[in-house]
Amino acid sequence: MKRATRIRPIVADESGMTLVEMLVAAMMSVIIVAASCAMLISSVRDQPALSKKAQNVTTARYQLERVVHELRNGVQIETGTSASKVVLLAQVRRTTCGGAPMTDPNAEPIQCQVTYQCSGSSCTRTEAGVTTIAFSGIGDTSVFCFVPSEGEDPTMCGAPKTEGESVVSTYIGVNLQVPNPEGPGLLTISDGATLRTAAFSS
């Protein structure tokens, strides 16, 4: 008599992963997670520097706006002016040159000599012996240019034009180079102003 053999039923889905496949998948997961963590750590470390650069650009724009406003109220550019130095006779709203600001909005401004001088990574503003920081964190001290200029084309911004002992330039351009927050190198922020009183009198 023949012995009956038990036949194992075939299950519809017996697919799965082998041990080798599991190890490969685990290693790939570890590599992906490690790479993601490295990118996250790098971003966190770089964020303060990027924020500082962006803040420097914002500060430079604010400082530039203040200086250009004062240049616009200028009366005359004095001798001794160059690309890194501006000596200016300007109208200021102070009680005395270098003194306290005026509190009366109807009071007439007074004329004072104001000097902007750049060296190193900053520019200072001096009025009647009182010196303050006007710009900081700049990459080049050649900040100022003038029109009319001494160049072949006097309408191009350049060195101040003089006639005898007087400077006849009436426009001052200001170019600030600050660290670029979006990459290497420097970012140039430019503005300028025509001396309002000089323009009216010419």
Z-matrix of the N, CA and C atoms (Angstrom, degrees):
N
C 1 1.444
C 2 1.531 1 109.38
N 3 1.290 2 115.05 1 132.71
C 4 1.458 3 119.71 2 -176.69
C 5 1.528 4 109.87 3 -78.77
N 6 1.313 5 112.01 4 140.25
C 7 1.460 6 118.00 5 178.89
C 8 1.527 7 109.48 6 -83.38
N 9 1.293 8 117.89 7 132.98
C 10 1.464 9 121.23 8 -179.79
C 11 1.521 10 110.16 9 -75.13
N 12 1.291 11 116.79 10 129.51
C 13 1.471 12 121.81 11 177.96
C 14 1.530 13 109.72 12 -98.59
N 15 1.268 14 113.49 13 136.66
C 16 1.480 15 118.57 14 -178.98
C 17 1.526 16 109.92 15 -85.91
N 18 1.268 17 114.58 16 122.92
C 19 1.463 18 119.09 17 -179.95
C 20 1.526 19 108.58 18 -95.28
N 21 1.342 20 115.35 19 127.79
C 22 1.480 21 121.05 20 -179.39
C 23 1.522 22 109.07 21 -73.84
N 24 1.308 23 117.70 22 126.77
C 25 1.467 24 119.41 23 -179.73
C 26 1.536 25 111.48 24 -67.70
N 27 1.311 26 115.72 25 142.80
C 28 1.472 27 121.45 26 179.95
C 29 1.528 28 108.30 27 -86.03
N 30 1.331 29 115.17 28 121.73
C 31 1.459 30 120.58 29 177.76
C 32 1.522 31 107.96 30 -80.25
N 33 1.312 32 115.35 31 143.73
C 34 1.467 33 119.09 32 -175.49
C 35 1.528 34 112.29 33 -60.53
N 36 1.366 35 118.61 34 -40.75
C 37 1.470 36 120.63 35 -176.62
C 38 1.516 37 109.67 36 -130.87
N 39 1.317 38 116.35 37 104.78
C 40 1.470 39 121.12 38 176.02
C 41 1.529 40 110.73 39 -113.75
N 42 1.377 41 115.81 40 18.84
C 43 1.469 42 118.18 41 -178.38
C 44 1.524 43 110.22 42 -71.15
N 45 1.330 44 117.10 43 155.61
C 46 1.449 45 122.75 44 -179.65
C 47 1.516 46 110.10 45 -171.89
N 48 1.315 47 115.66 46 -173.62
C 49 1.455 48 119.79 47 179.88
C 50 1.507 49 109.75 48 -107.68
N 51 1.309 50 113.47 49 140.76
C 52 1.465 51 117.92 50 177.16
C 53 1.516 52 108.89 51 -81.26
N 54 1.294 53 115.15 52 169.10
C 55 1.458 54 120.39 53 179.65
C 56 1.529 55 111.53 54 -61.72
N 57 1.323 56 116.45 55 -38.87
C 58 1.473 57 120.57 56 179.32
C 59 1.520 58 110.54 57 -63.44
N 60 1.337 59 116.32 58 -43.51
C 61 1.458 60 119.80 59 178.96
C 62 1.532 61 111.26 60 -63.71
N 63 1.323 62 116.39 61 -39.34
C 64 1.470 63 120.07 62 177.66
C 65 1.529 64 110.71 63 -62.56
N 66 1.314 65 118.29 64 -42.14
C 67 1.461 66 121.67 65 -179.82
C 68 1.532 67 111.38 66 -65.53
N 69 1.342 68 115.83 67 -42.16
C 70 1.470 69 119.61 68 178.69
C 71 1.528 70 110.16 69 -63.24
N 72 1.331 71 117.39 70 -45.15
C 73 1.466 72 120.94 71 179.40
C 74 1.525 73 111.14 72 -61.87
N 75 1.329 74 116.30 73 -41.23
C 76 1.467 75 119.94 74 179.27
C 77 1.523 76 111.00 75 -64.01
N 78 1.341 77 117.58 76 -42.37
C 79 1.463 78 121.12 77 179.44
C 80 1.528 79 111.05 78 -64.57
N 81 1.322 80 117.02 79 -41.69
C 82 1.461 81 119.70 80 178.70
C 83 1.524 82 111.02 81 -64.32
N 84 1.324 83 117.13 82 -39.56
C 85 1.467 84 120.55 83 177.84
C 86 1.527 85 111.03 84 -62.24
N 87 1.336 86 115.99 85 -42.60
C 88 1.459 87 120.39 86 179.17
C 89 1.527 88 110.68 87 -62.45
N 90 1.344 89 116.74 88 -42.79
C 91 1.467 90 120.89 89 -179.64
C 92 1.532 91 110.54 90 -63.68
N 93 1.328 92 117.76 91 -43.85
C 94 1.467 93 121.59 92 -179.27
C 95 1.523 94 111.07 93 -64.53
N 96 1.332 95 116.14 94 -44.44
C 97 1.474 96 119.73 95 179.25
C 98 1.519 97 110.59 96 -64.16
N 99 1.356 98 117.11 97 -41.60
C 100 1.472 99 120.62 98 179.42
C 101 1.524 100 111.16 99 -62.97
N 102 1.339 101 117.09 100 -42.39
C 103 1.465 102 120.46 101 179.11
C 104 1.529 103 110.95 102 -64.24
N 105 1.330 104 116.79 103 -41.73
C 106 1.463 105 120.49 104 178.70
C 107 1.521 106 111.67 105 -63.13
N 108 1.330 107 115.89 106 -41.59
C 109 1.475 108 120.03 107 178.71
C 110 1.520 109 110.80 108 -64.76
N 111 1.346 110 117.10 109 -40.30
C 112 1.461 111 120.52 110 179.49
C 113 1.524 112 110.85 111 -62.77
N 114 1.342 113 117.04 112 -41.79
C 115 1.463 114 120.53 113 178.44
C 116 1.528 115 110.82 114 -65.20
N 117 1.326 116 116.74 115 -40.54
C 118 1.462 117 120.70 116 179.94
C 119 1.525 118 110.90 117 -64.57
N 120 1.335 119 116.06 118 -44.54
C 121 1.471 120 120.47 119 -179.93
C 122 1.526 121 110.11 120 -63.76
N 123 1.343 122 116.84 121 -41.66
C 124 1.464 123 120.62 122 178.96
C 125 1.523 124 110.93 123 -62.31
N 126 1.339 125 116.96 124 -42.35
C 127 1.468 126 120.70 125 179.18
C 128 1.525 127 111.40 126 -63.63
N 129 1.332 128 116.10 127 -42.13
C 130 1.469 129 120.32 128 -179.78
C 131 1.520 130 110.32 129 -64.78
N 132 1.347 131 116.90 130 -39.17
C 133 1.466 132 119.83 131 -179.89
C 134 1.521 133 111.67 132 -69.62
N 135 1.339 134 117.76 133 -36.61
C 136 1.466 135 121.23 134 -177.19
C 137 1.522 136 112.67 135 -79.62
N 138 1.330 137 118.49 136 -18.81
C 139 1.459 138 121.44 137 -174.25
C 140 1.526 139 113.83 138 -59.72
N 141 1.338 140 120.22 139 -44.18
C 142 1.474 141 118.63 140 179.34
C 143 1.520 142 112.77 141 -60.55
N 144 1.348 143 117.09 142 -40.13
C 145 1.465 144 119.87 143 179.97
C 146 1.525 145 110.77 144 -66.09
N 147 1.337 146 116.86 145 -41.97
C 148 1.463 147 120.31 146 178.53
C 149 1.524 148 110.89 147 -64.61
N 150 1.332 149 116.45 148 -41.14
C 151 1.466 150 120.31 149 178.40
C 152 1.525 151 111.11 150 -63.37
N 153 1.334 152 116.06 151 -38.82
C 154 1.465 153 120.52 152 178.69
C 155 1.519 154 111.07 153 -64.48
N 156 1.357 155 116.86 154 -42.65
C 157 1.463 156 119.78 155 178.07
C 158 1.522 157 111.43 156 -63.50
N 159 1.328 158 116.31 157 -43.50
C 160 1.463 159 120.10 158 178.93
C 161 1.528 160 110.53 159 -63.10
N 162 1.322 161 116.67 160 -38.77
C 163 1.467 162 120.40 161 178.49
C 164 1.529 163 110.39 162 -66.48
N 165 1.356 164 117.08 163 -37.05
C 166 1.464 165 120.53 164 177.92
C 167 1.529 166 110.80 165 -62.75
N 168 1.338 167 116.72 166 -40.16
C 169 1.462 168 120.63 167 178.89
C 170 1.529 169 110.17 168 -64.39
N 171 1.330 170 117.08 169 -44.81
C 172 1.467 171 121.17 170 179.11
C 173 1.521 172 111.03 171 -62.16
N 174 1.329 173 116.10 172 -43.53
C 175 1.464 174 120.66 173 179.06
C 176 1.515 175 110.96 174 -64.27
N 177 1.345 176 116.56 175 -42.38
C 178 1.466 177 120.41 176 179.71
C 179 1.521 178 111.12 177 -61.85
N 180 1.332 179 116.84 178 -40.49
C 181 1.470 180 119.62 179 178.50
C 182 1.524 181 111.23 180 -64.25
N 183 1.327 182 116.45 181 -40.02
C 184 1.469 183 120.29 182 178.89
C 185 1.529 184 110.26 183 -65.78
N 186 1.334 185 116.57 184 -45.20
C 187 1.462 186 120.29 185 -179.98
C 188 1.523 187 110.63 186 -64.51
N 189 1.335 188 116.10 187 -40.06
C 190 1.459 189 120.82 188 178.98
C 191 1.526 190 110.99 189 -61.31
N 192 1.319 191 116.56 190 -41.86
C 193 1.468 192 120.69 191 179.78
C 194 1.519 193 111.11 192 -62.38
N 195 1.322 194 117.45 193 -40.95
C 196 1.465 195 120.96 194 179.40
C 197 1.521 196 111.52 195 -65.01
N 198 1.346 197 116.24 196 -43.21
C 199 1.468 198 119.91 197 -178.65
C 200 1.522 199 110.71 198 -66.67
N 201 1.339 200 117.20 199 -44.74
C 202 1.462 201 121.02 200 -179.56
C 203 1.528 202 110.70 201 -61.79
N 204 1.326 203 117.37 202 -36.60
C 205 1.473 204 120.68 203 176.60
C 206 1.519 205 110.14 204 -61.04
N 207 1.326 206 117.47 205 -41.19
C 208 1.464 207 119.91 206 179.15
C 209 1.528 208 111.07 207 -70.64
N 210 1.339 209 116.74 208 -38.83
C 211 1.462 210 119.61 209 178.03
C 212 1.524 211 110.47 210 -61.14
N 213 1.323 212 116.63 211 -38.27
C 214 1.467 213 121.04 212 -179.38
C 215 1.534 214 110.59 213 -62.74
N 216 1.325 215 117.31 214 -29.31
C 217 1.459 216 121.79 215 178.78
C 218 1.521 217 112.12 216 -90.47
N 219 1.327 218 116.55 217 12.84
C 220 1.458 219 120.66 218 -179.89
C 221 1.511 220 112.37 219 -71.90
N 222 1.331 221 114.93 220 154.27
C 223 1.458 222 122.23 221 178.37
C 224 1.523 223 110.19 222 -103.60
N 225 1.337 224 115.68 223 -43.39
C 226 1.459 225 119.63 224 -176.23
C 227 1.525 226 109.62 225 -159.70
N 228 1.331 227 115.03 226 144.12
C 229 1.459 228 120.83 227 172.74
C 230 1.517 229 107.49 228 -88.18
N 231 1.334 230 115.99 229 129.03
C 232 1.462 231 121.15 230 -176.19
C 233 1.525 232 110.36 231 -92.39
N 234 1.331 233 115.95 232 165.23
C 235 1.457 234 120.86 233 176.22
C 236 1.532 235 109.83 234 -67.46
N 237 1.335 236 115.65 235 158.76
C 238 1.461 237 120.75 236 -174.98
C 239 1.511 238 111.87 237 92.92
N 240 1.338 239 116.10 238 2.04
C 241 1.454 240 121.82 239 -179.82
C 242 1.523 241 109.97 240 -82.16
N 243 1.339 242 116.29 241 141.47
C 244 1.469 243 121.34 242 179.11
C 245 1.524 244 108.21 243 -150.12
N 246 1.341 245 116.60 244 -170.31
C 247 1.468 246 120.61 245 -179.28
C 248 1.517 247 112.28 246 -66.34
N 249 1.326 248 117.92 247 -23.69
C 250 1.462 249 120.78 248 -179.50
C 251 1.531 250 112.84 249 -112.55
N 252 1.334 251 116.12 250 6.18
C 253 1.474 252 118.98 251 -177.77
C 254 1.525 253 109.78 252 -150.37
N 255 1.332 254 115.70 253 132.87
C 256 1.463 255 121.51 254 174.89
C 257 1.522 256 107.94 255 -125.22
N 258 1.335 257 115.10 256 123.62
C 259 1.459 258 121.17 257 173.24
C 260 1.527 259 105.61 258 -107.95
N 261 1.313 260 116.31 259 119.89
C 262 1.451 261 121.34 260 -167.61
C 263 1.519 262 110.80 261 -133.61
N 264 1.334 263 116.11 262 134.88
C 265 1.453 264 120.29 263 168.15
C 266 1.525 265 106.12 264 -91.01
N 267 1.315 266 116.62 265 114.04
C 268 1.463 267 121.05 266 -171.37
C 269 1.522 268 111.02 267 -128.25
N 270 1.320 269 114.89 268 156.64
C 271 1.456 270 121.21 269 173.51
C 272 1.526 271 108.32 270 -88.91
N 273 1.320 272 116.49 271 123.17
C 274 1.466 273 121.35 272 -178.96
C 275 1.527 274 109.38 273 -124.67
N 276 1.299 275 115.36 274 148.41
C 277 1.467 276 120.61 275 179.92
C 278 1.531 277 108.86 276 -95.03
N 279 1.327 278 114.19 277 75.06
C 280 1.460 279 121.40 278 178.10
C 281 1.524 280 109.11 279 -134.23
N 282 1.314 281 115.37 280 158.66
C 283 1.464 282 119.60 281 178.93
C 284 1.526 283 110.43 282 -70.12
N 285 1.324 284 116.55 283 -40.69
C 286 1.465 285 123.26 284 173.83
C 287 1.523 286 107.28 285 -140.87
N 288 1.329 287 116.89 286 162.37
C 289 1.468 288 120.23 287 178.36
C 290 1.525 289 109.35 288 -61.12
N 291 1.313 290 115.93 289 122.54
C 292 1.457 291 121.14 290 -178.06
C 293 1.513 292 113.47 291 80.99
N 294 1.341 293 117.20 292 0.59
C 295 1.459 294 121.46 293 -176.90
C 296 1.516 295 112.99 294 -91.29
N 297 1.320 296 115.33 295 -159.27
C 298 1.466 297 121.77 296 -176.41
C 299 1.527 298 110.37 297 -76.21
N 300 1.341 299 117.03 298 152.87
C 301 1.469 300 120.18 299 176.62
C 302 1.521 301 110.98 300 -65.28
N 303 1.343 302 115.23 301 152.54
C 304 1.465 303 120.33 302 177.62
C 305 1.518 304 110.13 303 -71.14
N 306 1.327 305 116.00 304 141.78
C 307 1.468 306 120.80 305 176.49
C 308 1.524 307 111.50 306 -99.46
N 309 1.331 308 116.87 307 -20.75
C 310 1.465 309 121.01 308 179.98
C 311 1.536 310 109.03 309 -87.36
N 312 1.328 311 118.95 310 114.65
C 313 1.464 312 120.06 311 -178.48
C 314 1.524 313 113.69 312 -67.90
N 315 1.337 314 117.79 313 -16.91
C 316 1.463 315 121.38 314 -179.37
C 317 1.521 316 112.80 315 -92.89
N 318 1.323 317 117.45 316 -5.56
C 319 1.466 318 120.52 317 -178.97
C 320 1.523 319 110.41 318 -71.58
N 321 1.331 320 115.63 319 145.04
C 322 1.464 321 121.04 320 179.79
C 323 1.530 322 110.35 321 -75.66
N 324 1.338 323 118.23 322 139.50
C 325 1.470 324 119.83 323 176.49
C 326 1.532 325 110.41 324 -69.02
N 327 1.313 326 115.44 325 159.02
C 328 1.469 327 120.65 326 178.95
C 329 1.523 328 108.54 327 -109.95
N 330 1.337 329 115.67 328 162.43
C 331 1.454 330 120.66 329 179.67
C 332 1.522 331 109.75 330 -97.93
N 333 1.345 332 115.11 331 128.65
C 334 1.461 333 120.97 332 178.99
C 335 1.520 334 109.08 333 -136.99
N 336 1.318 335 115.86 334 153.83
C 337 1.465 336 119.80 335 174.81
C 338 1.527 337 108.83 336 -84.27
N 339 1.323 338 115.19 337 125.77
C 340 1.460 339 122.02 338 -179.38
C 341 1.531 340 107.86 339 -120.51
N 342 1.330 341 116.19 340 133.97
C 343 1.464 342 120.78 341 -179.39
C 344 1.525 343 109.46 342 -121.73
N 345 1.324 344 115.44 343 125.75
C 346 1.459 345 121.79 344 170.79
C 347 1.520 346 107.64 345 -106.03
N 348 1.326 347 116.60 346 124.03
C 349 1.464 348 120.19 347 -179.18
C 350 1.521 349 109.60 348 -133.76
N 351 1.347 350 116.06 349 132.29
C 352 1.465 351 122.00 350 -176.27
C 353 1.518 352 110.50 351 -112.38
N 354 1.315 353 116.06 352 134.20
C 355 1.463 354 122.36 353 173.97
C 356 1.518 355 107.77 354 -156.04
N 357 1.321 356 115.60 355 147.22
C 358 1.465 357 119.47 356 -177.36
C 359 1.515 358 110.28 357 65.84
N 360 1.313 359 116.98 358 -123.41
C 361 1.465 360 120.92 359 -178.97
C 362 1.529 361 112.16 360 -114.95
N 363 1.342 362 117.58 361 19.21
C 364 1.470 363 119.31 362 -178.59
C 365 1.526 364 110.97 363 -146.55
N 366 1.325 365 115.17 364 162.84
C 367 1.462 366 123.10 365 174.70
C 368 1.523 367 108.00 366 -123.65
N 369 1.319 368 115.38 367 141.34
C 370 1.458 369 120.19 368 179.68
C 371 1.523 370 109.81 369 -111.48
N 372 1.324 371 114.94 370 156.41
C 373 1.463 372 122.56 371 174.25
C 374 1.515 373 107.54 372 -118.25
N 375 1.337 374 116.33 373 125.95
C 376 1.456 375 121.18 374 -179.13
C 377 1.518 376 109.52 375 -121.69
N 378 1.322 377 115.03 376 129.50
C 379 1.468 378 121.87 377 177.28
C 380 1.515 379 107.86 378 -137.79
N 381 1.331 380 116.39 379 115.18
C 382 1.474 381 122.58 380 179.19
C 383 1.534 382 111.18 381 53.71
N 384 1.317 383 116.53 382 42.91
C 385 1.459 384 121.16 383 177.12
C 386 1.515 385 115.18 384 82.91
N 387 1.322 386 117.84 385 -5.03
C 388 1.470 387 121.92 386 178.39
C 389 1.522 388 108.38 387 -95.40
N 390 1.335 389 116.71 388 117.72
C 391 1.466 390 122.10 389 -175.18
C 392 1.516 391 110.22 390 -111.80
N 393 1.337 392 115.41 391 132.56
C 394 1.466 393 121.97 392 176.04
C 395 1.530 394 108.31 393 -133.40
N 396 1.332 395 116.38 394 163.02
C 397 1.463 396 121.54 395 177.17
C 398 1.527 397 108.90 396 -80.65
N 399 1.348 398 116.34 397 124.49
C 400 1.465 399 120.82 398 177.63
C 401 1.523 400 110.75 399 -94.70
N 402 1.340 401 117.11 400 -45.58
C 403 1.462 402 123.18 401 177.60
C 404 1.514 403 108.37 402 -131.45
N 405 1.319 404 116.36 403 151.55
C 406 1.467 405 120.15 404 173.40
C 407 1.519 406 109.06 405 -146.50
N 408 1.329 407 116.28 406 155.27
C 409 1.457 408 121.28 407 178.46
C 410 1.513 409 114.26 408 77.93
N 411 1.350 410 117.81 409 23.59
C 412 1.461 411 120.26 410 -179.35
C 413 1.527 412 110.07 411 -88.12
N 414 1.334 413 115.82 412 155.37
C 415 1.460 414 120.56 413 -177.24
C 416 1.507 415 114.17 414 -100.35
N 417 1.340 416 118.61 415 -7.68
C 418 1.462 417 121.85 416 -177.95
C 419 1.515 418 108.24 417 -148.41
N 420 1.349 419 116.17 418 137.06
C 421 1.465 420 119.79 419 -178.00
C 422 1.526 421 112.72 420 -87.52
N 423 1.339 422 118.19 421 -6.44
C 424 1.466 423 120.61 422 175.67
C 425 1.526 424 108.06 423 -81.59
N 426 1.298 425 115.68 424 82.02
C 427 1.460 426 122.58 425 -169.98
C 428 1.530 427 112.05 426 -96.10
N 429 1.333 428 117.33 427 -34.23
C 430 1.467 429 120.62 428 -169.70
C 431 1.533 430 112.25 429 -106.93
N 432 1.327 431 115.76 430 147.49
C 433 1.456 432 122.36 431 170.73
C 434 1.524 433 108.01 432 -143.11
N 435 1.346 434 116.41 433 163.97
C 436 1.460 435 119.71 434 -167.00
C 437 1.534 436 111.39 435 -138.30
N 438 1.338 437 114.95 436 151.51
C 439 1.460 438 123.22 437 174.32
C 440 1.531 439 107.22 438 -137.74
N 441 1.358 440 118.71 439 131.45
C 442 1.460 441 128.12 440 -5.49
C 443 1.521 442 110.82 441 -63.25
N 444 1.346 443 114.72 442 150.61
C 445 1.455 444 120.22 443 -177.48
C 446 1.520 445 110.27 444 -114.77
N 447 1.329 446 114.81 445 173.49
C 448 1.460 447 121.06 446 179.02
C 449 1.522 448 112.10 447 -83.53
N 450 1.332 449 118.50 448 -0.70
C 451 1.455 450 121.58 449 -177.70
C 452 1.520 451 112.55 450 -71.30
N 453 1.343 452 115.22 451 175.77
C 454 1.465 453 120.31 452 178.57
C 455 1.534 454 110.53 453 -61.06
N 456 1.325 455 115.98 454 -37.46
C 457 1.453 456 120.75 455 174.67
C 458 1.529 457 107.93 456 -105.58
N 459 1.331 458 118.03 457 102.33
C 460 1.477 459 119.83 458 -175.10
C 461 1.528 460 113.77 459 -65.41
N 462 1.351 461 117.28 460 -13.50
C 463 1.463 462 118.82 461 178.89
C 464 1.533 463 112.04 462 -82.46
N 465 1.337 464 116.51 463 -9.65
C 466 1.466 465 120.40 464 177.02
C 467 1.522 466 109.48 465 -87.76
N 468 1.315 467 116.50 466 140.39
C 469 1.463 468 121.60 467 -178.23
C 470 1.528 469 109.87 468 -65.44
N 471 1.315 470 116.17 469 128.51
C 472 1.463 471 120.50 470 -178.59
C 473 1.517 472 110.65 471 -164.48
N 474 1.346 473 115.36 472 -149.47
C 475 1.462 474 121.06 473 179.65
C 476 1.530 475 109.45 474 -66.39
N 477 1.336 476 117.65 475 146.93
C 478 1.474 477 119.57 476 -177.12
C 479 1.528 478 112.11 477 -64.19
N 480 1.326 479 115.78 478 141.05
C 481 1.459 480 121.45 479 178.79
C 482 1.516 481 109.56 480 -87.54
N 483 1.313 482 115.40 481 133.73
C 484 1.467 483 120.34 482 -179.56
C 485 1.524 484 109.76 483 -121.61
N 486 1.312 485 115.17 484 151.17
C 487 1.465 486 123.06 485 172.53
C 488 1.520 487 106.50 486 -132.10
N 489 1.334 488 115.03 487 108.25
C 490 1.459 489 120.02 488 -174.53
C 491 1.523 490 110.40 489 67.63
N 492 1.323 491 116.28 490 -120.85
C 493 1.467 492 121.63 491 -179.46
C 494 1.521 493 112.54 492 -98.31
N 495 1.332 494 117.37 493 2.70
C 496 1.462 495 120.41 494 -174.50
C 497 1.522 496 111.44 495 -112.40
N 498 1.324 497 115.71 496 148.80
C 499 1.457 498 122.71 497 172.63
C 500 1.520 499 107.37 498 -92.78
N 501 1.340 500 116.67 499 125.38
C 502 1.472 501 119.94 500 -176.88
C 503 1.526 502 111.87 501 -100.88
N 504 1.314 503 118.12 502 -3.01
C 505 1.472 504 120.27 503 177.44
C 506 1.525 505 109.21 504 -64.32
N 507 1.323 506 115.69 505 141.25
C 508 1.464 507 120.43 506 -179.85
C 509 1.525 508 112.60 507 -122.41
N 510 1.337 509 117.51 508 -5.72
C 511 1.473 510 121.43 509 178.24
C 512 1.519 511 108.54 510 -117.59
N 513 1.323 512 116.35 511 135.54
C 514 1.469 513 122.01 512 176.17
C 515 1.525 514 108.70 513 -121.18
N 516 1.320 515 116.30 514 120.63
C 517 1.461 516 122.03 515 174.07
C 518 1.518 517 109.86 516 -95.35
N 519 1.306 518 116.61 517 144.25
C 520 1.471 519 121.99 518 -179.83
C 521 1.529 520 108.22 519 -124.98
N 522 1.322 521 116.61 520 123.54
C 523 1.466 522 122.43 521 -179.81
C 524 1.530 523 109.08 522 -123.90
N 525 1.316 524 116.00 523 114.59
C 526 1.462 525 121.11 524 179.01
C 527 1.521 526 109.58 525 -107.22
N 528 1.327 527 116.72 526 130.19
C 529 1.450 528 121.59 527 175.84
C 530 1.529 529 107.95 528 -108.14
N 531 1.321 530 115.34 529 117.71
C 532 1.467 531 122.00 530 -178.39
C 533 1.523 532 108.54 531 -125.00
N 534 1.342 533 118.59 532 158.91
C 535 1.472 534 120.30 533 178.50
C 536 1.515 535 112.16 534 -56.60
N 537 1.325 536 115.97 535 135.04
C 538 1.464 537 121.67 536 -178.02
C 539 1.526 538 109.77 537 -76.54
N 540 1.348 539 118.96 538 120.76
C 541 1.472 540 119.83 539 -179.23
C 542 1.519 541 113.31 540 -72.23
N 543 1.339 542 118.25 541 -13.61
C 544 1.459 543 121.05 542 -176.54
C 545 1.514 544 112.94 543 -101.67
N 546 1.318 545 118.56 544 4.80
C 547 1.457 546 119.66 545 179.42
C 548 1.515 547 111.07 546 167.90
N 549 1.329 548 116.95 547 -170.48
C 550 1.468 549 120.11 548 -179.76
C 551 1.524 550 111.34 549 -72.38
N 552 1.318 551 115.77 550 166.58
C 553 1.459 552 120.31 551 178.05
C 554 1.513 553 112.67 552 89.73
N 555 1.330 554 114.37 553 -168.81
C 556 1.458 555 121.13 554 -175.49
C 557 1.528 556 110.41 555 -115.91
N 558 1.315 557 115.34 556 150.01
C 559 1.463 558 122.97 557 176.52
C 560 1.525 559 107.62 558 -109.09
N 561 1.334 560 116.90 559 130.18
C 562 1.465 561 121.24 560 -179.27
C 563 1.521 562 110.03 561 -97.52
N 564 1.323 563 115.25 562 126.50
C 565 1.466 564 122.46 563 176.21
C 566 1.521 565 106.55 564 -112.86
N 567 1.331 566 116.58 565 121.74
C 568 1.467 567 120.62 566 -173.54
C 569 1.525 568 111.88 567 -123.42
N 570 1.307 569 114.34 568 147.87
C 571 1.459 570 122.19 569 172.45
C 572 1.521 571 106.45 570 -162.74
N 573 1.296 572 116.97 571 -179.12
C 574 1.452 573 120.32 572 179.50
C 575 1.509 574 110.19 573 -178.98
N 576 1.335 575 115.64 574 173.40
C 577 1.461 576 120.01 575 -178.38
C 578 1.517 577 110.21 576 -156.76
N 579 1.310 578 114.63 577 147.28
C 580 1.462 579 121.40 578 170.51
C 581 1.510 580 108.14 579 -88.51
N 582 1.338 581 115.82 580 135.10
C 583 1.455 582 119.64 581 177.90
C 584 1.523 583 108.49 582 -61.67
N 585 1.320 584 116.71 583 114.70
C 586 1.461 585 122.13 584 -171.52
C 587 1.529 586 111.46 585 -62.02
N 588 1.316 587 117.00 586 -46.60
C 589 1.473 588 120.56 587 -177.83
C 590 1.516 589 110.62 588 -67.05
N 591 1.343 590 116.15 589 -39.08
C 592 1.461 591 119.59 590 179.29
C 593 1.525 592 110.15 591 -65.93
N 594 1.331 593 117.08 592 -37.75
C 595 1.460 594 120.96 593 179.39
C 596 1.529 595 110.87 594 -66.89
N 597 1.325 596 117.69 595 -37.66
C 598 1.464 597 121.36 596 179.67
C 599 1.538 598 111.53 597 -69.41
N 600 1.339 599 115.64 598 -35.43
C 601 1.454 600 119.38 599 -175.17
C 602 1.511 601 113.21 600 -83.57
N 603 1.364 602 117.38 601 -15.85
C 604 1.474 603 119.16 602 -178.19
C 605 1.511 604 111.42 603 -88.79
